[in-house]
Amino acid sequence: MRLSPRAFLGRLPFRARLAATIFTLFLLTGVALLAFVVLLARHGTAQQVQGLAVRYADTPVGYVALHPSARPVESGPTTPGTRWDTAEIQKIDQTIQAVQDTALGQMVLWSAIGLLFLALLAGLAGWWLAGRALRPVASMTETARRISEQNLHQRLALTGPDDELHRLADTFDAVLDRLEKSFDSQRRFVANASHELKTPLAAQRTALQVGLADPLPDHLTEVRDDLLSTNREAEQLIDALLLLARSDRGPAVAESVDLALAARLVTVQLAPQAEQRQVDIRVTADTPLTVRGDPVLLRHLLTNVIRNAVQYNHPGGHVRVRVEDRTVTVANTGPHVPAHRVPDLFEPFRRLAPDRTADTGHGLGLSIAASIASSHHAALSADPRPTGGLTIRLEFP
């Protein structure tokens, strides 16, 4: 695809564009100055040539042979038989014109060479000056990249005169102040919500287990079991919401995590559930896959993805987990999933057809997995299988 000059320049770095601009301006200014000097030189030499007088040996005293366009500088009586040597005057005129053209040509040639050399020097000087001028911006960019949720206390703290860059750095620092306060408030809210929401549920569960202890009539036993089941589901929902809030904040710690080993541990943990649903689950990991991240969050990610593959399956189905170079793939059998509905699986509390909602669940598993993957700079995608089920792919950079 051929790019226009404007599109090509738009893709260049700012420093290169600034140096190219300085080079172009210097070159255009030099060309304009050179053209002005050439015009003045040609006009000046033409004026001098028009005033030249040539005297020949065979011209009588008192007479001069002039350039055809010159005016007489001496006057005298006209003598019969006196003639002007027109051929000689024309030859002198051509010689003067040739000398004039040669001088101007040499001046233009060497001036153009000097101009090009000086324009290149101006471009290099512009590149150097642009680098020095943009050095504070590069420092601000590097500091901004280092700042994340875990070190929002860092600031640019740009020193120097109160100019545009200094005001930009101060504005960025003010934004960081507001972000730090916002994240601190969110952390306090999550911690308080974890305690305030789970404590009443724990007290309610204890009251049900103690107050409605056996022996009980059959109808009260059924009511107690329903209440305990509802209590557990509410506690699981709160845990899922708190985990989603934590995953949105990103990893609290960064350690080396072997995802192959974590996948095996998760499949062992989910083996009873898979056996109950008559689903065969296997892990293939020829080589270890080590990534940097929060080990707790990454294990939750694998747990949610693999549990989703087991839960939304059919008796006699299977789940295949494959760990390879920077990628974890989970493929499962199950009901058919329309391709246009796949993005809805990663939205909180979003479910699909009734055959995917008959089991227990809150619709947060894959949304939590997507949030954890995003916080670890990984990509989580899903593709429907032609025979039913999904292929979920987790790719790390």
N, C-alpha and C positions, 0 to 999 in steps of 0.2 A: 504494500500500500504506500503510495507516494504522499509525503506530507508537504503541506504548504510551508513557505518560509516562516510564517507566523506560528504555525503549529510546531515546527521544529524548534524555534527559539523558545516557545512555551515549555518545551520539555527539558531545556537546559537548566542546570542549577542557577540560583540567583547570582552567585559569584561570577559564573561564566557569562551570564547575560550582562552583568554590570561591566565586566572587562571588555566584552564585545561592543557594548555601547560606547565606552570611552574610545576604543580603537576606531570605531566608525565615525564618531564625531571629529576626532583628530584628523582622520583621513579626509573627510569631506571639507573640513576647514582648510587643510593644507592644499587640497585641489583648488578650492575657490581662491586662496591666496596666490597660488601659482598661476592660475588663469589671469588674475588681475595684474600680476607682475608682467606676464608675457604681453598682454594687451598694451600696458603702459610702455614696455620696452619697444614693441613694434611701432607704436605711435611716435615715440621720441626719436627713434632712428629715422623714421620717415620724414619728420620735420627737419632733422639735421641734413639729410640727403638733399632735400629741396633747396638748401642754401649753399650747396657746393658749386664752385666755379672752376672750370678747367681751361687752362691757356695752352695753346699749341704753338709749336715753333714756327710754322708757316703762316700764322695769323699776324697780320700787320699790327704794329705798335698802336696802341690806342683802341684795340679791339680784343675782346675776350670771347671765348666760346663757352656758352652757358649750358647748363642742364636744360632740356626743353621746357621744364616747368619753372625754371628759376627766372628771377628778374635781373636785369643788367645791374652790375655794380659800378661800371665805368661807362662813360658816354664819349663819343668822338664822332668826327665827321665820317660819313659813309663814303667809302672809296669804291668806285666802279670796279667790278671784277672780283671783289671780296666774296668768299663763299664760306659757309659753315660746314665743318666736317661732321656731317650727320652720322656717318657710320662709326666714327670714333666715339662720339658722344653716346650712341646707343650701346657700344661695347662697354664703355665705362659704367653706364647705368646697369647693365646686366651683371657686371662684376660686383658692383656695390650691393645689388639685390641678393646675389649668391652669398656674399659675405654676411649680409644681414640674416638670411635664412639659416646659414650654418651656425652663426652665433646663437640665434634663438633656439635652434634644434639642440645644440649642445647644452644650453641652459635648461631647456625643458627635460632632456634626458637625465642629466645629473640631478636636477631638482626633484624629478620623480623618484629616482633611486634613493636620494636622501629622505624624501618624504615617506616612502614606504618603510625605510629603516627606522625612522623616528616614530612612525605609526605603530610598528611592532614594539618598539620600546615603550610607547605610551600604553599599548595593550598589556604588556607585562607589568608595567607600573600600576595600571588599573587593577590587574589581578592581585597584586601585592597589597595595594591600598584597600581593595574590597575585602581581602582576608583580614586585614587589621581592623577594618570597620565592623566586620561581622563576627569578630572574635568574641565579644560579649554575648551575641546571640547564640553562638555555638556553645558557650559555657552555660547559658540559660537552658538550652535544649538538653544538654547532658545531665544537668541537675534535675530537670523536670522528668527525665526518663528514670532516674534513680528513685524518685519520690513515688511511693505507692501507699496503699492503705496502712501498711505496717510502719512506715516512716514519714507520716504526714507532718511530723514536727520539723522536718527540714525545710529551709527556706532558701530562695535564691540569694537574698541579701546582697544585691548588686551595689557596688560602690562607684563613686565617680560623680560627675556633674549631674545636675537635675535636668536631664534631657529626655528625649522620647523613650530611649531604651530604659532609663532609670524608672520612668513612670510606668512602663510596661511591666518591669520586674516587680514594682510595688503593687500593681494591680493583681498580678499572679500570686504574690504572697498573701494578699487579702483574700483571694479565692481559696487558697490553701487553708487559711485560718477558718473560714466558714465550713470547708469540707471536714477538717479535723473535728470541729465541734459537732458536726452532724454525725460522723462515724462514732464518736464517743457516746453520743446520745443513743444511737442505735445499739451499740454494744450493751449499754446499761439496760435498755429496754428488753433486749433478748434475755439477758441474765435474770432480770426481774420477772419477766413473763414465764421463764422456765420454772422458777420457784413458785410464783403465785398461781399458775395454772395447774401444775402437777400436784401441788400439795392438797387441794380440795379433792382431786380425783383419788389420791392415795387414801385420804380419810374416808371417802365414800366407799371405796373398795373394802377397807377394813371393817367398816360398819356393816356392810352386806355380808361379809364372811363370818363375822362374829354374831351379829344380830339374827341372821338367818342360818345358823348352823344346824346341822343334822341332829336329830331326826325332824323332818318337816313333812307336811302333807305333800302329795304329789304335785298339786297345782301350785303350791308355793315354791317347791323346788324348781319347777320350770321357770317361774317368775324370777327367782334368784339367779339362775343361770343366764337368763336374758339380760338382767341388769348388770351382771358381771361382764358379760360379753360386750355390752354397750360401753361399760366403763373402760375396758381394755381398748376398744376401738377409738374412744375419745383420747386416751393417753397416747396411742400410736399416731393419731392425727396431729396431736400437739408436738410429739417428737419429730414428725415429718416436717411440720411447719418451721420448727426451730432449726432443724437441719438445713432446710431450704434457705432460711435467713443467714445461717452461718456460711453455707456454700456461696451465697451471693457476695459475702464479704471477702472471700478468697481464703487461701490456706494460711492458717495461723503459724505453722512451722513448715520448713522446707527440708525434707530429708530424702535420701535415696531409697526408692521403693521398688521392689521387684514385683512387677505386675503378674508375671507368670506364677510365682509362688502365691501371691494374693488370690489369683483366680482359682488355684487348686484349693486353697483354704475355704473360699466362698462356696465352691461346689460341694465340698465335704459338709459344710454347714447346711446347705440346701438339699442335701441328699435325702433326708427323711420326707420332705415335702415332695420332691420329685418321685420318690418311691410310692408315696400315697396316691399321686396322680398318674402313676404308671408312665412316667416320662423318663427316658434314658438320657442321662447327661454325661458328657465326656469333655475332657480338656486335652488339647494338643499344644504343647509348648516345647519346641525343640531347643530353643535358646532362651536365656533369661532376657527380660525386657526391663531395664532399670530407668526410671524417670525421677525427676525431682518434684517433690510436692508434699502435701499433708497425707501421711499414711492412713489416718482415720477417714478422711474424706474420700481418698481414692478407693479404699475398701468399700465404703458406702456406694460409690459409683458402680463398681463391679457387682455388688450385691443387688442393687436395684435393677440393673440391666439383666442379669442372669435370672433373678426372681421373676421379672416380667416375662422372660422367655419360658419359664416353667409354668407360671400361673396361667398365661393365656395360650394354652396348648391343649391337645386332646389326648385321651388315653391311647397308649401305644406310640405316641410321638417321641421326638428326641430334641435335644439341645446340644449343639456343637460349639464349643469355645475354642478358638484358635488364637494363640499368641505368637506373633512373628515380629519382624523388624518394625518397630515404632507403631504397631497396629495391634489392636485386640478386636477380633470379630466374633460376634455371637449370632448364630443362625439357629432358628427353631421352626418346627412345624406348627400348624395351628390354623385358625380360620383365615379366610382371605381378607386382606386389608386393601382398600382402594388407595391408589397412589396419591390422589389429591387429598386424602385424609391423613396421610402420614405426618405432616407438620403439626397436626392437632395433638398428636401423642406427646409432644414435648411441652404442651401448655398445661399449667396447673389446673386441676379439677376438670380437665377435658377428657371425655371418653367417646368411644365410637359406637359401633352397633351393639345391640343388647347382648350378643353372644360374647362380647368382651367385657361386659359389666355384670355378668351373673356371679362372678367370684367377688370375694371381699377385696377391698382396696379403696384408696381415696383419690386415685388419679394424680398422685404426686411423684410416683417412682421415677419416670423418665424425665420429668421436669427437674427433679433434684439432680439426676445424673447429668443432664445438659448444663445445669448451673455449675456443678463441680468441674465438668470438662472445660467450660469456658473460663473459669477462674484459674485453671492450670494451662491455659493457652492451647487446649486440645480441641479437636473437632469431633462432634458426635453426630452421626447421620444414620438414617434408616432407609431401607429399600424393601418393598414388598416382594415376596417370593412368588413365582408363578404358580406353585403348587400349594400356596398358603403359608402363613407365618411371615416372619420378618428376618432380615439380615441387618444387624446393627453393627456399625463400624466405629471404633474409637481410634483416632489417629493423633499421635503426639508429634510436635514439631521436631 
